[in-house]
């Protein structure tokens, strides 16, 4: 047998072995088929891509049960201190879902502000950092080394010099273009900085697909942020891409009070993951209030037994009786979420989804076209945001339940990434999120049955369908 023939059969054997591994993992059939097709038809590329991005680590335990109990105990004690707190019957099922899955407790907070632009977010963040007395905890998918990133890092360094504890987690892949000296400067000034799951060959190559996409800030245990904004100048100035010129539209939530305990718990679990230091001192938590809006933190990732935020989306959508409004930069929904949306629309619920007119990732935009057409055909109203790039991730249902965080309506966020969303169980808060959505909708264009997107030529439809096959991998 020639060398070429030997290499051919060796590649076939490796490909078949990889396909067997995919099948035995018992993941969603669509994702299994996508990986199997890629591995079979493009064996060299497919096997390497599967090693880097496809191996499922959901069944692994990254944090021991004992350590998790210690990290969640303080938050549960603060929950108990809320006194005569009773979970409202209308929200009990979804609250119990998160509580039973990840020990996430609902809290009452006296104040929450919805922030819809970088011009609002970063001055407020810098102001809160300047007032820190005890500690600053910051977890960001992207911490850019640009004018804004250096301004924030200087503010953190200034507080570290004053004796404030400062801890920073950044995602190693999200910050792959940021030079290490940017973070090393912060370390030299006394800030504890850790990358999340650094990708080094060969130890962590298979885990490159599992990224910490969360955006969480906690200051002194009394002020917290969660949402979709990273630390980067584009959230203020936008991008230079001609199709994305204009504002970079995103949503962040600033919280004061009891629910900051939930944000703190999420950060400290991540900190233990990257640094193996258990932090559970009382000083990191705040005393809950007796009055305010009810909210609950939901986190999910490959280290969780189930995709909890996706479960929360499905539960909220199927509970809706009047409307469901969703904003997301990428619309590649899992079968469960899409089925829930179509079921709600068929039941007479006003289901709307808003995406940007122009996406920042071509393959994602191509793959999303077939989903958007299918959504319109199912009676879901699809809106295209026009002024710039919509990076906002929020959902509001029935003037009752709303959520905002880092989770996109796509496979990657629901199944692969470490994500964080705050769920709000309050009519007034829901109405505020509804107002944000409707303001964005006023700057959007609806896709109708007559829209060009609904009538592509055969080549475009075939290309969209082919890229859709890869949507579980994007």
Secondary structure, DSSP 8 states (H G I E B T S, - for coil): --HHHHHHHHHHHHHHHHHHHHHHTT--HHHHHHHHHHHHHSHHHHHHHIIIII---TTS-SS-HHHHHHHHHHHHHHHHTT-S----GGGHHHHHHHHHHH---EEEESEEEEE-SHHHHHHHHHHHHHT-SSEEEEEES-B-SSHHHHHHHHHHHHHHHTT-EEEEEEETTTTTTS-HHHHHHHHHTT-EEEEES---TTTTGGGTT--B---EEEETTTEEEEES--BSTHHHH--S-GGG-S-EE--EEEEESTTHHHHHHHHHHHHHHHH------GGG-----SSSEEEEEEEE-TTSSS-HHHHHHHHHHHH-SSEEEEE-S-EE--HHHHHHHHHHHHTT-EEEEEEESS-S-HHHHHHHHHHHHHHHHTT-EEEEE-SSEE---EEEETTTEEEEES--EEHIIIIISBEEEEEEE-HHHHHHHHHHHHHHHTTEEEE-TTSGGGS--HHHHHHHHHHHHTGGG-
